[in-house]
Amino acid sequence: MSTQDLPPLPRTNQTLASRGIQPRFGELVQGCRKLAMNRLAEHLTGVFGQVDDTLFECAEKAENNKVQSLFFDNMREIRRQRPQIERSYHQRVAQNFSNFLEGTLEPEAGTASLRAEDLSLIQNEDYEESLQVTNMVSRVKARCAEPLFALEQRLAVLNNGQKLGEDSNPFGPRAIAQAFREALAPTPFPPQIKTILYMLFDRHVMQSLDRLYEAMNQRLIDAGVLPNLKYAPQRTPDARRAPTSPREPAPAAAAAEAPRTAAPQPPSAPATGNAHAAPGADAPRVPFDASGPEPTDPAVLFSSLAALLGERRHYNVDAPLLGGTRSIASFAPQGATRTYAASDLLEALNRLQQQSALDFSQRLQRPQQVEDFKVDLQQQLETHSSLPGQQKLSDQEADVIDLVGMLFDFILDDENLPDNCKTALSHLHTPYLKVALLDKALFTQHHHPARRLLNAMAQAGVLYGGEEDDRGLLAKIHWVVERVIQGFDGDLKLFDSLLVEFNEFTTNLQHKVALRERRAVEAAKGRDKLLGARQQAVDIIARALANRQPPPLIRNFLELTWTDALVFVLLRHGERSAEWQRYSEVAEHLAWSSTPLNAAGQERLQSIRVQLLEDLRKGLEILGGYHEDGIRRLLQDIVACQHAVQAKQPQVAAKLNPILPESPLGAMLGEDAQLASSAPQASGLSHQAQLIAKELGRIEFGTWFEFIDGAQVRNLKLSWFSPTTHNYMFVDHSGQRVAIKPLTILANEMEQGLVRILQTERGAPLVDRALTAIYRVLQRFTGRAE
C-alpha cells in the first residue's frame, strides 16, 4: 500500500468520532499513546536520577567557591521543581497526541507567513536553548530517518490520510524536545544548569527514541497499518543528475555562489601544508576521467575527489554522503553570507579536542558518530561567532570536513574491523580533521605519518583484534588515541613517535600470534594423524560387522576397545605390517564367531579359538588400561557369549554385556572424531557443493572466512588442512585453534550461506580503501555511475 493512495482531507477541528476513524484504530491509537507515555516517563526518570551525581561532579571540578555553591544550591532546587517539570512535560506530550487525534495540530510555521512587525531580537540565553534543542533534534532525525519516515506514514493512516509535516509528528523528536523546553521555561535555573539538564535529557530520552519508534512501528504493523511500507525518503528538488560536461557548472549554481570573506592561512600550518588546498574548488574541474575506475596515483585521486565534491556541492548540497551523513554545509544558518576565518575553525576544533581529553575514558565507551561531530562543530562555531546566524564555512573547508567525515564513516562501517577497534578509532576524528586542514599530504602521500599510524592501528585490529581482546591490543590502541587527543597541537612529529612505538608492539604481538598458530598447526597434524589411523580402524570394524548382528558384548568390544588396539598397532607398525594384518583378522574372526555357524564353522571356530583369545589378550595388554584379572574375566565373557550364540540361546548372550570403558582415543579426539563420522561423503554433495569443494581444494593458507552461527559472526583464518582426512583447521586473531571443518561440511555450509570467504581487501591499507569507496560514492552522486 502506498501512502499516495490515501485521500487528503481538510484540516478541521474534528473529534475522533466525526473523523470516522475505524473502531479498531481507536483502541490502537490509545495503545500507542500508552506505550509512548510509559517509555518517555521511564526515560525522564533516568534524567532526574542522574542529576545529583552529575552536579556533584561539576561541583568538585568548579574553579571557585561561588560556582561550586551554584551547583549545590541548584541540586536542591531541581529536587523541589522536579514534580512540576515532570507534570508539565507529560501534559505537553499528551496534549500533542490529543491534538493529533482531534485534528487540531498546529500547522508548521512557514517563512512566508512571517511579518516584519512580528520579528524581534532574541536573548542569548534563548538562543543557546534553541540551539541545544535544534542539535538534539537534528541528531535524532539523522539517526532515525527510516523509522521516523515509517511512523509518520502510518500515523497519517490513522489521521484519515492527512500527511504529517516533518515536525508535526506528536511523538517526533521536535515535539518531545520542545515539550521538555516548555517544562523548563518557568523554572529559575541559570543557563549552566539548564545546559546540564538538556545534556542529560539528550542522553536518556532523545538517544532512546530509536527503540520507541521501532516499538510503535511494530505495534502498527501488527495491527495491519502499512505492513509492507518501504523506506522512500523524498528527494530534494535540487537533486538532479550532473550535466555531462563537468567543466561547465550550471549557471544557476554559479550565480547563487555568495561572496566570501578571505580566509587567511593559519600561522601554525607547516610550510609543506596548505589549509585550503582541499577538495571542492569553486569551479569543479576533473583532471581525470571520473567515470572510470579510481586513479592509482594518490595525488590524482585526491584532485578527482576535490572536483567531484565540488560538483556535488554545486548541484545538491543536501544529498547524504558516504554513511548517510549530511554535509557540514547543510548545518549552516540559512542566508549566511560571510565565512569563518580559518583561525575560527581551528579554535573550534581545539575546543572539541579539549572536551574529548577531559572525559576521554567515558567517551571511549561508545563510538563518536560523524553526524554528532558535525552538529557539535557547528554549535561551537555558532556559539563563539561574532556574527551569529550570519557566518558559514568556506566551500573548501566544508569539503575537507566532509571528506574526513566520510573517512571516519567508512571506519565505523568497515566489516573487517572489530567493533571495539572501530569505537576507539572513531575518536580520532577531531585531531585528524586538524591534520587534514593543515596538511593535505594526509590524502596524497602514502608515507604521511598520521596516515601510516591510522593504517597501522586499523590493520592490527583487522589481523589481531576481536571482541575478546586478551593480548592488550585494544589497550594499546586506546593509549595511542588518548596521546593523539591530548598531545596533538599541529606538530606531526607526534605521529612519527607513536607509529614507532605502536609498530614495536605489533611486531611482538605478531611473533606471539605466529608462535601460537604454529603450535596449533603442529598439534593439529598430530591429531590428524591419530584421526586418520582411527578412521582406518573404524573402517576395519565396520567391514567386520557388515551384515552381522553380534550380541551387544561383542559389538561394544569391537567398536570401543578393539578399535583403539588397531590404532596403536597401525601407528606403531604401519598398515603394511604383519601385526596390522593379524589384528584386522582378529576383528573379522571375532565378529564371525558371534553369529550362528554350521557344523563346519563351529569346528573351525574350535580350532582357532585359542589363538584368537591369545591375540585378544595381547591387544588388551597394548592398551594398558586392563589388569590381568580384568582381561581374564573379559575373555571368559567373550567365550561364554560365543557358546551361547552357537547354542542358539540369544537371551543368554544378551545378558553378557559388562560395562566397557569409553574409548580413550575417542575422548581425546572429541569433536574431531564426531565430525569424521558425521561428515557426508563427497559423492553425496549437491552439484553446487561439489564445485565449491573443488575450489576449496585450491584455497591458500591465510585466507580469512566468515562463519555465521545464528546471531554470532566470527572471522577465522584458514591455517592448515589435511591432505588425508580433508579436515580444514581455522584459527582466530590470536592464533588459537577455533574450528575443524571436514571438506564436505565446509562446502555444504558455504552453499547454505553460513560460511563465506572474505575479500582480499582486508590486507589493503584502511585509508586507501576508504578513499576508493568515497570516490565510487561520489561517482554515483554526480551521475557517473549507477
CORLIN-V56148 format. One record per residue. RES is the residue in one small letter. SS is DSSP state (@ for helix, = for strand, . for the rest). Layout:
RES	SS
RES	SS
This chain:
m	.
s	.
t	@
q	@
d	@
l	.
p	.
p	.
l	.
p	.
r	.
t	.
n	.
q	.
t	.
l	.
a	.
s	.
r	.
g	.
i	.
q	.
p	@
r	@
f	@
g	@
e	@
l	@
v	@
q	@
g	@
c	@
r	@
k	@
l	@
a	@
m	@
n	@
r	@
l	@
a	@
e	@
h	@
l	@
t	@
g	@
v	@
f	@
g	@
q	.
v	@
d	@
d	@
t	@
l	@
f	@
e	@
c	@
a	@
e	@
k	.
a	.
e	.
n	.
n	@
k	@
v	@
q	@
s	@
l	@
f	@
f	@
d	@
n	@
m	@
r	@
e	@
i	@
r	@
r	@
q	@
r	@
p	@
q	@
i	@
e	@
r	@
s	@
y	@
h	@
q	@
r	@
v	@
a	@
q	@
n	@
f	@
s	@
n	@
f	@
l	@
e	@
g	.
t	.
l	.
e	.
p	.
e	.
a	.
g	.
t	@
a	@
s	@
l	.
r	.
a	@
e	@
d	@
l	.
s	.
l	.
i	.
q	.
n	@
e	@
d	@
y	@
e	@
e	@
s	@
l	@
q	@
v	@
t	@
n	@
m	@
v	@
s	@
r	@
v	@
k	@
a	@
r	@
c	.
a	@
e	@
p	@
l	@
f	@
a	@
l	@
e	@
q	@
r	@
l	@
a	@
v	@
l	@
n	.
n	.
g	.
q	.
k	.
l	.
g	.
e	.
d	.
s	.
n	.
p	.
f	.
g	.
p	@
r	@
a	@
i	@
a	@
q	@
a	@
f	@
r	@
e	@
a	@
l	@
a	@
p	.
t	.
p	.
f	.
p	.
p	@
q	@
i	@
k	@
t	@
i	@
l	@
y	@
m	@
l	@
f	@
d	@
r	@
h	@
v	.
m	@
q	@
s	@
l	@
d	@
r	@
l	@
y	@
e	@
a	@
m	@
n	@
q	@
r	@
l	@
i	@
d	@
a	.
g	.
v	.
l	.
p	.
n	.
l	.
k	.
y	.
a	.
p	.
q	.
r	.
t	.
p	.
d	.
a	.
r	.
r	.
a	.
p	.
t	.
s	.
p	.
r	.
e	.
p	.
a	.
p	@
a	@
a	@
a	@
a	@
a	.
e	.
a	.
p	.
r	.
t	.
a	.
a	.
p	.
q	.
p	.
p	.
s	.
a	.
p	.
a	.
t	.
g	.
n	.
a	.
h	.
a	.
a	.
p	.
g	.
a	.
d	.
a	.
p	.
r	.
v	.
p	.
f	.
d	.
a	.
s	.
g	.
p	.
e	.
p	.
t	.
d	.
p	@
a	@
v	@
l	@
f	@
s	@
s	@
l	@
a	@
a	@
l	@
l	@
g	@
e	@
r	@
r	@
h	@
y	@
n	.
v	.
d	.
a	.
p	.
l	.
l	@
g	@
g	@
t	.
r	.
s	.
i	@
a	@
s	@
f	@
a	.
p	.
q	.
g	.
a	.
t	.
r	=
t	=
y	.
a	.
a	@
s	@
d	@
l	@
l	@
e	@
a	@
l	@
n	@
r	@
l	@
q	@
q	@
q	@
s	@
a	@
l	@
d	.
f	@
s	@
q	@
r	@
l	.
q	.
r	.
p	.
q	.
q	.
v	@
e	@
d	@
f	@
k	@
v	@
d	@
l	@
q	@
q	@
q	@
l	@
e	@
t	@
h	.
s	.
s	.
l	.
p	.
g	.
q	.
q	=
k	=
l	.
s	.
d	@
q	@
e	@
a	@
d	@
v	@
i	@
d	@
l	@
v	@
g	@
m	@
l	@
f	@
d	@
f	@
i	@
l	@
d	@
d	.
e	.
n	.
l	.
p	.
d	@
n	@
c	@
k	@
t	@
a	@
l	@
s	@
h	.
l	.
h	@
t	@
p	@
y	@
l	@
k	@
v	@
a	@
l	@
l	@
d	.
k	.
a	@
l	@
f	@
t	@
q	.
h	.
h	.
h	.
p	@
a	@
r	@
r	@
l	@
l	@
n	@
a	@
m	@
a	@
q	@
a	@
g	@
v	@
l	@
y	@
g	.
g	.
e	.
e	.
d	.
d	.
r	.
g	.
l	@
l	@
a	@
k	@
i	@
h	@
w	@
v	@
v	@
e	@
r	@
v	@
i	@
q	@
g	@
f	.
d	.
g	.
d	.
l	.
k	@
l	@
f	@
d	@
s	@
l	@
l	@
v	@
e	@
f	@
n	@
e	@
f	@
t	@
t	@
n	@
l	@
q	@
h	@
k	@
v	@
a	@
l	@
r	@
e	@
r	@
r	@
a	@
v	@
e	@
a	@
a	@
k	@
g	@
r	@
d	@
k	@
l	@
l	@
g	@
a	@
r	@
q	@
q	@
a	@
v	@
d	@
i	@
i	@
a	@
r	@
a	@
l	@
a	.
n	.
r	.
q	.
p	.
p	.
p	@
l	@
i	@
r	@
n	@
f	@
l	@
e	@
l	@
t	@
w	@
t	@
d	@
a	@
l	@
v	@
f	@
v	@
l	@
l	@
r	@
h	@
g	.
e	.
r	.
s	.
a	@
e	@
w	@
q	@
r	@
y	@
s	@
e	@
v	@
a	@
e	@
h	@
l	@
a	@
w	@
s	@
s	.
t	.
p	.
l	.
n	.
a	@
a	@
g	@
q	@
e	@
r	@
l	@
q	@
s	@
i	@
r	@
v	@
q	@
l	@
l	@
e	@
d	@
l	@
r	@
k	@
g	@
l	@
e	@
i	@
l	@
g	.
g	.
y	.
h	.
e	@
d	@
g	@
i	@
r	@
r	@
l	@
l	@
q	@
d	@
i	@
v	@
a	@
c	@
q	@
h	@
a	@
v	@
q	@
a	.
k	.
q	.
p	@
q	@
v	@
a	@
a	@
k	@
l	.
n	.
p	.
i	.
l	.
p	.
e	.
s	.
p	@
l	@
g	@
a	@
m	@
l	@
g	.
e	@
d	@
a	@
q	@
l	@
a	@
s	@
s	@
a	.
p	.
q	.
a	@
s	@
g	@
l	.
s	.
h	@
q	@
a	@
q	@
l	@
i	@
a	@
k	@
e	@
l	@
g	.
r	.
i	.
e	.
f	.
g	.
t	.
w	=
f	=
e	=
f	=
i	=
d	=
g	.
a	.
q	=
v	=
r	=
n	=
l	=
k	=
l	=
s	=
w	=
f	=
s	.
p	.
t	.
t	.
h	.
n	=
y	=
m	=
f	=
v	=
d	.
h	.
s	.
g	.
q	.
r	=
v	=
a	=
i	=
k	=
p	=
l	@
t	@
i	@
l	@
a	@
n	@
e	@
m	@
e	@
q	.
g	.
l	.
v	=
r	=
i	=
l	.
q	.
t	@
e	@
r	@
g	@
a	.
p	.
l	@
v	@
d	@
r	@
a	@
l	@
t	@
a	@
i	@
y	@
r	@
v	@
l	@
q	@
r	@
f	@
t	.
g	.
r	.
a	.
e	.
